[in-house]
Amino acid sequence: MESNWHSDWLRTGRLPDGRECFEVYTDADKIHVCCDPIVLERTRKGLSVPWPGEVAEDGFVTPWEELKL
């Protein structure tokens, strides 16, 4: 499932559609991305950024979206 988009994202921080993306989560079937800079702020503060389907201790749910290639 991994293709050139991933190496391009690692290099530029951008998805194929040009959006800036701050987190990527891949599993066997899907690719999820987070384009909300809130994840950078949470990381700086030492707060968790939960994976898709999970909730942080403080109730935060990461705004993941499925990437369709």
CORPERA-V918935 format. One line per field, one symbol per residue. phi: phi as a letter, one per 20 degrees, with the letter a starting at -180 (. if undefined). burial: # if it has 16 or more other C-alpha atoms within 10 Angstrom, else .. A space follows every 50 residues. Layout:
phi=???
burial=???
//
This chain:
phi=.fbfgffffgedmdegenffcdbccccfdccdccdefgfffffgemefcf fgndcfgenfdfffcfede
burial=.....#..#...###....#####......#####...#........### ##........####.....
//
